[in-house]
Amino acid sequence: MAASIVSMEWVAAADLAQARPVHWWALASGLWALVCFALIRSGRTRRWRDPAFTAVQIGAAFTSNAAAYVIAGQARGIVLPLLALVMVFGVFNLSERQIKALLAYSLTLYAVAGAVIQWGTQDAPAPALATVYMLAVIVVLTSSTVLALRIRAMRQLLKRQKQELASAVRHIHALATRDELTGLPNRRYMQEALRVACLSAQRSRRPLLLAQLDLDHFKQINDTHGHAVGDQVLKAFAAAAQKSLRASDVLARWGGEEFVLMLVDTTPEQGRRLLERLRAAVADAALTLEGGVRVAVTVSIGVALLGGDEACGALLKRSDDALYRAKRLGRDRIACAEPAPPVCAAADAAACA
């Protein structure tokens, strides 16, 4: 707009156009540009659907350009190249429908401007020259609109491809860190999460409990009912267990029918209550097969409290030893790792051996 104003004032100074209309046009166009700039910079338009009110600005620019075309006199040719610039600014914010509507508006506007020049001014160009001007207007406006639509289509395609790529990356990440059958985090994810949690717990001196869980007699279920039923049992266990957990707890499938549960910032007494609630929930969640056959599932649990300077591997080993002790003592129970953490002090013999 600033370049247009300077150009028009230069035309008026060279006596190629009447100075008074040019001065009024320059004042109106400059004030409009300053108002737009002030509104945007003030932040008042941030909540608008289009903070730059692009369609309004482009429509105003076309109107200003058409008015300049009328008053530019012998220098009307300088106005036309600026038309190509106006539509390009709509590429980023305007829809296809808005771009086409602006094209129709600008063509109508220039048709009116051409009529005003031919029949309302004294310096009208020869009909042949006026025709050339209007053809140039049509070519410039149409080609710039086509270009704007093409660029917009390319930007939309790139945006869609970017979204598809991001979705693919999320899917690949989920495949790498999630167990496909149960939807739980897998072993790879849990190993890294446990490493970070151990370092954090030791640094902050907050308690960290690690429990290993194993479904009792799972091989017998597979042998009796088939692997498809075994898969259903695994999914049913995961669903029942998650209902007993908190948002901060992390349950992962470790392999086969084995699972690992990490309880962050959890005292032994809190962990005992949560694990007992989980054990009971699993025992109550019997799977009913076709024909009314019910498959009861129980879980054995070994739990260990992270020591002050204990490595993750050692913690896993102690919880695994506790799990096998729970199985030796009759299954469907919780066993605590050695040396016995406080979680066993408050537990009765049936809940914690």
C-alpha positions as CSV (number, residue, x, y, z in Angstrom):
1,M,0.0,0.0,0.0
2,A,2.9,2.4,0.8
3,A,4.4,1.7,-2.6
4,S,1.1,2.3,-4.3
5,I,0.6,5.6,-2.5
6,V,4.1,6.8,-3.4
7,S,3.6,5.8,-7.0
8,M,0.3,7.6,-7.3
9,E,1.7,10.8,-5.6
10,W,4.5,10.7,-8.1
11,V,2.0,10.4,-11.0
12,A,0.1,13.5,-9.6
13,A,3.4,15.4,-9.2
14,A,4.1,14.7,-12.9
15,D,0.7,16.1,-13.9
16,L,-0.4,12.8,-15.3
17,A,-3.4,12.7,-12.9
18,Q,-5.4,15.3,-11.0
19,A,-3.6,16.0,-7.7
20,R,-6.7,16.5,-5.5
21,P,-8.4,13.1,-6.0
22,V,-5.0,11.4,-5.7
23,H,-4.3,13.2,-2.3
24,W,-7.7,12.1,-1.0
25,W,-7.2,8.6,-2.2
26,A,-3.8,8.4,-0.6
27,L,-5.1,9.7,2.7
28,A,-8.0,7.1,2.8
29,S,-5.8,4.2,1.7
30,G,-3.0,5.1,4.2
31,L,-5.5,5.5,7.1
32,W,-7.1,2.1,6.3
33,A,-3.7,0.4,6.2
34,L,-2.7,2.1,9.6
35,V,-6.0,1.0,11.1
36,C,-5.5,-2.6,10.0
37,F,-1.9,-2.6,11.3
38,A,-3.0,-1.1,14.7
39,L,-5.8,-3.6,15.2
40,I,-3.5,-6.6,14.5
41,R,-0.6,-5.4,16.5
42,S,-2.9,-4.5,19.5
43,G,-3.9,-8.2,19.8
44,R,-7.6,-7.4,19.7
45,T,-8.1,-9.6,16.7
46,R,-6.4,-12.7,18.1
47,R,-9.7,-14.3,19.1
48,W,-11.2,-13.8,15.7
49,R,-11.5,-16.7,13.3
50,D,-9.0,-14.9,11.0
51,P,-6.9,-12.5,13.2
52,A,-5.7,-10.8,10.0
53,F,-9.2,-10.4,8.6
54,T,-7.6,-11.3,5.3
55,A,-10.7,-11.3,3.0
56,V,-11.7,-7.9,4.3
57,Q,-8.2,-6.5,3.7
58,I,-7.9,-8.0,0.2
59,G,-11.4,-6.7,-0.7
60,A,-10.4,-3.2,0.5
61,A,-7.1,-3.5,-1.5
62,F,-9.1,-4.3,-4.7
63,T,-11.4,-1.4,-4.0
64,S,-8.5,1.0,-3.4
65,N,-6.8,-0.3,-6.6
66,A,-9.9,0.2,-8.7
67,A,-10.3,3.7,-7.4
68,A,-6.6,4.4,-8.3
69,Y,-7.3,3.0,-11.7
70,V,-10.1,5.6,-12.2
71,I,-8.1,8.6,-11.0
72,A,-4.7,7.7,-12.4
73,G,-5.4,9.4,-15.7
74,Q,-2.7,8.7,-18.3
75,A,-0.8,6.5,-15.9
76,R,-3.5,3.8,-15.4
77,G,-1.0,1.2,-16.6
78,I,1.0,1.3,-13.4
79,V,-2.0,0.1,-11.4
80,L,-2.4,-3.2,-13.1
81,P,0.8,-5.0,-11.9
82,L,-0.2,-4.4,-8.3
83,L,-3.3,-6.5,-8.8
84,A,-1.2,-9.6,-9.1
85,L,0.2,-9.0,-5.6
86,V,-3.1,-8.5,-3.8
87,M,-4.5,-12.0,-4.4
88,V,-1.3,-13.8,-3.4
89,F,-1.6,-12.6,0.2
90,G,-4.8,-14.6,0.5
91,V,-3.1,-17.9,-0.2
92,F,-2.4,-18.7,3.5
93,N,-5.7,-17.7,5.2
94,L,-8.5,-17.9,2.6
95,S,-10.6,-20.8,1.6
96,E,-11.1,-21.8,-2.1
97,R,-14.6,-20.3,-1.9
98,Q,-13.4,-17.0,-0.6
99,I,-10.7,-16.7,-3.2
100,K,-13.2,-17.3,-6.0
101,A,-15.6,-14.8,-4.4
102,L,-12.9,-12.2,-4.3
103,L,-12.2,-12.8,-8.0
104,A,-15.8,-12.2,-8.9
105,Y,-15.9,-9.1,-6.7
106,S,-12.7,-7.7,-8.3
107,L,-13.9,-8.3,-11.9
108,T,-17.2,-6.7,-11.1
109,L,-15.4,-3.8,-9.5
110,Y,-13.1,-3.2,-12.5
111,A,-16.1,-3.5,-14.9
112,V,-17.7,-0.6,-13.0
113,A,-14.5,1.3,-12.9
114,G,-14.1,0.9,-16.6
115,A,-17.6,2.2,-17.2
116,V,-17.0,5.2,-14.9
117,I,-13.8,6.1,-16.8
118,Q,-15.4,5.8,-20.3
119,W,-18.6,7.6,-19.5
120,G,-17.9,9.7,-16.4
121,T,-14.5,11.3,-16.9
122,Q,-13.0,13.6,-19.4
123,D,-9.7,11.8,-19.9
124,A,-11.1,8.5,-21.0
125,P,-8.7,6.4,-23.2
126,A,-9.6,5.4,-26.7
127,P,-12.0,2.4,-26.9
128,A,-9.2,0.2,-28.2
129,L,-6.9,1.1,-25.3
130,A,-9.7,0.8,-22.8
131,T,-10.4,-2.7,-24.1
132,V,-6.7,-3.6,-23.8
133,Y,-6.7,-2.4,-20.2
134,M,-9.8,-4.5,-19.3
135,L,-8.3,-7.6,-21.0
136,A,-5.1,-7.0,-19.0
137,V,-7.2,-6.7,-15.8
138,I,-9.0,-10.0,-16.6
139,V,-5.8,-11.8,-17.4
140,V,-3.9,-10.5,-14.3
141,L,-6.8,-11.2,-11.9
142,T,-7.6,-14.7,-13.3
143,S,-4.0,-15.8,-13.5
144,S,-3.2,-14.6,-10.0
145,T,-6.3,-16.3,-8.7
146,V,-5.4,-19.6,-10.4
147,L,-1.9,-19.3,-8.9
148,A,-3.3,-18.6,-5.5
149,L,-5.6,-21.6,-5.7
150,R,-2.7,-23.8,-6.9
151,I,-0.5,-22.7,-4.1
152,R,-3.3,-23.2,-1.6
153,A,-3.9,-26.7,-2.9
154,M,-0.2,-27.5,-2.5
155,R,-0.1,-26.2,1.0
156,Q,-3.2,-28.3,1.9
157,L,-1.6,-31.3,0.4
158,L,1.6,-30.7,2.4
159,K,-0.4,-30.2,5.5
160,R,-2.3,-33.4,5.0
161,Q,0.9,-35.3,4.3
162,K,2.4,-33.9,7.4
163,Q,-0.6,-35.0,9.5
164,E,-0.4,-38.5,7.9
165,L,3.3,-38.7,8.6
166,A,2.7,-37.7,12.3
167,S,-0.1,-40.3,12.5
168,A,2.2,-42.9,11.1
169,V,5.0,-42.0,13.5
170,R,2.5,-42.3,16.4
171,H,1.4,-45.6,15.1
172,I,4.9,-46.9,14.8
173,H,5.7,-45.7,18.3
174,A,2.6,-47.4,19.6
175,L,3.7,-50.7,17.9
176,A,7.2,-50.4,19.4
177,T,6.0,-49.6,22.9
178,R,2.6,-51.3,23.2
179,D,1.5,-54.9,23.5
180,E,-0.8,-55.6,20.6
181,L,-3.0,-58.1,22.4
182,T,-3.7,-56.4,25.7
183,G,-3.0,-52.8,24.8
184,L,-0.6,-52.5,27.7
185,P,2.9,-51.1,27.5
186,N,5.4,-53.8,26.5
187,R,8.7,-55.0,27.9
188,R,10.7,-52.5,25.9
189,Y,8.7,-49.5,27.2
190,M,8.7,-50.8,30.8
191,Q,12.5,-51.3,30.9
192,E,13.1,-47.7,30.1
193,A,10.3,-46.4,32.3
194,L,11.6,-48.5,35.2
195,R,15.2,-47.2,34.7
196,V,14.0,-43.6,34.8
197,A,11.7,-44.2,37.8
198,C,14.5,-45.9,39.8
199,L,16.8,-42.9,39.3
200,S,14.0,-40.5,40.2
201,A,13.0,-42.4,43.3
202,Q,16.5,-42.7,44.6
203,R,17.3,-39.0,43.9
204,S,14.1,-37.8,45.6
205,R,14.1,-40.5,48.3
206,R,10.5,-41.4,47.5
207,P,9.3,-45.1,47.7
208,L,9.1,-47.2,44.6
209,L,7.4,-50.6,44.5
210,L,7.8,-53.1,41.8
211,A,5.5,-56.1,41.5
212,Q,5.7,-59.1,39.1
213,L,2.5,-60.8,38.4
214,D,1.9,-64.3,36.8
215,L,-1.4,-65.9,35.9
216,D,-1.9,-69.2,37.7
217,H,-2.2,-72.4,35.6
218,F,-2.3,-70.4,32.4
219,K,-0.7,-73.3,30.4
220,Q,-3.5,-75.5,31.5
221,I,-6.0,-73.0,30.2
222,N,-4.3,-72.9,26.8
223,D,-4.1,-76.7,26.7
224,T,-7.7,-77.2,27.7
225,H,-9.5,-74.4,25.8
226,G,-7.0,-73.4,23.1
227,H,-4.8,-70.3,22.6
228,A,-7.7,-68.2,21.4
229,V,-9.3,-68.5,24.9
230,G,-5.9,-67.9,26.4
231,D,-5.7,-64.6,24.5
232,Q,-9.2,-63.7,25.9
233,V,-8.0,-64.5,29.4
234,L,-5.0,-62.2,29.0
235,K,-7.2,-59.4,27.8
236,A,-9.7,-59.9,30.6
237,F,-6.9,-59.9,33.1
238,A,-5.5,-56.6,31.8
239,A,-8.9,-55.0,31.8
240,A,-9.7,-56.2,35.4
241,A,-6.2,-55.2,36.7
242,Q,-6.4,-51.7,35.2
243,K,-9.6,-51.0,37.0
244,S,-7.8,-51.4,40.3
245,L,-4.9,-49.2,39.5
246,R,-4.3,-45.5,39.8
247,A,-3.4,-43.1,36.9
248,S,0.2,-43.0,38.1
249,D,0.6,-46.8,38.1
250,V,2.2,-48.5,35.1
251,L,1.2,-52.1,34.2
252,A,3.1,-53.7,31.4
253,R,3.1,-57.1,29.7
254,W,6.5,-58.6,30.4
255,G,6.0,-61.7,28.3
256,G,3.6,-64.6,27.9
257,E,1.3,-64.6,31.0
258,E,3.8,-62.5,33.0
259,F,3.2,-58.8,33.8
260,V,5.2,-56.1,35.7
261,L,3.5,-53.4,37.8
262,M,5.4,-50.3,38.8
263,L,3.9,-48.3,41.7
264,V,5.6,-44.8,41.9
265,D,5.6,-42.8,45.1
266,T,3.8,-45.6,46.9
267,T,4.5,-46.8,50.5
268,P,4.6,-50.5,51.3
269,E,1.2,-50.3,53.1
270,Q,-0.4,-48.5,50.2
271,G,1.1,-51.0,47.8
272,R,-0.2,-54.0,49.9
273,R,-3.8,-52.6,49.8
274,L,-3.7,-51.9,46.1
275,L,-2.2,-55.3,45.2
276,E,-4.7,-57.1,47.4
277,R,-7.5,-55.2,45.7
278,L,-6.1,-56.2,42.3
279,R,-5.7,-59.8,43.2
280,A,-9.3,-60.0,44.4
281,A,-10.6,-58.2,41.3
282,V,-8.8,-60.7,39.0
283,A,-10.2,-63.7,41.0
284,D,-13.7,-62.3,40.6
285,A,-13.4,-61.6,36.9
286,A,-14.2,-65.1,35.6
287,L,-14.4,-65.5,31.8
288,T,-17.6,-67.1,30.4
289,L,-17.1,-69.0,27.2
290,E,-19.7,-70.2,24.7
291,G,-21.9,-72.8,26.2
292,G,-21.7,-71.2,29.7
293,V,-18.3,-72.6,30.6
294,R,-16.6,-70.3,33.0
295,V,-12.8,-70.0,33.2
296,A,-11.6,-68.8,36.5
297,V,-8.3,-66.9,36.6
298,T,-6.1,-66.1,39.6
299,V,-2.8,-64.3,39.9
300,S,0.3,-64.7,41.9
301,I,2.2,-61.6,42.9
302,G,5.8,-60.9,44.0
303,V,6.6,-57.4,45.3
304,A,9.8,-55.6,46.2
305,L,10.6,-52.2,47.6
306,L,13.5,-50.3,45.9
307,G,16.5,-50.0,48.1
308,G,18.4,-46.7,48.5
309,D,21.1,-47.6,46.1
310,E,19.7,-50.6,44.4
311,A,20.0,-51.2,40.7
312,C,16.9,-51.9,38.5
313,G,18.2,-55.3,37.7
314,A,18.5,-56.3,41.3
315,L,15.0,-55.0,42.0
316,L,13.6,-57.1,39.2
317,K,15.4,-60.1,40.5
318,R,14.0,-59.7,44.0
319,S,10.5,-59.2,42.8
320,D,10.8,-62.3,40.6
321,D,12.1,-64.4,43.5
322,A,9.1,-63.2,45.5
323,L,6.8,-64.2,42.7
324,Y,8.1,-67.8,42.6
325,R,7.8,-68.0,46.4
326,A,4.1,-67.0,46.1
327,K,3.6,-69.8,43.6
328,R,5.3,-72.3,45.8
329,L,3.2,-71.3,48.7
330,G,-0.1,-72.1,46.9
331,R,-0.6,-69.3,44.3
332,D,-3.3,-66.6,44.3
333,R,-1.4,-64.6,46.9
334,I,1.2,-61.8,47.4
335,A,4.7,-62.6,48.5
336,C,7.3,-60.0,49.5
337,A,10.9,-59.9,48.5
338,E,13.7,-60.6,50.9
339,P,14.8,-58.8,52.9
340,A,11.2,-58.3,53.8
341,P,10.0,-54.7,53.3
342,P,7.4,-53.1,55.7
343,V,4.6,-54.2,53.3
344,C,4.7,-57.6,55.0
345,A,4.5,-56.3,58.5
346,A,0.9,-55.3,58.3
347,A,-0.3,-58.1,56.0
348,D,-1.9,-61.2,57.3
349,A,-0.6,-64.7,56.4
350,A,-3.2,-65.2,53.7
351,A,-2.3,-61.9,51.9
352,C,1.5,-61.9,52.3
353,A,3.5,-65.0,53.0
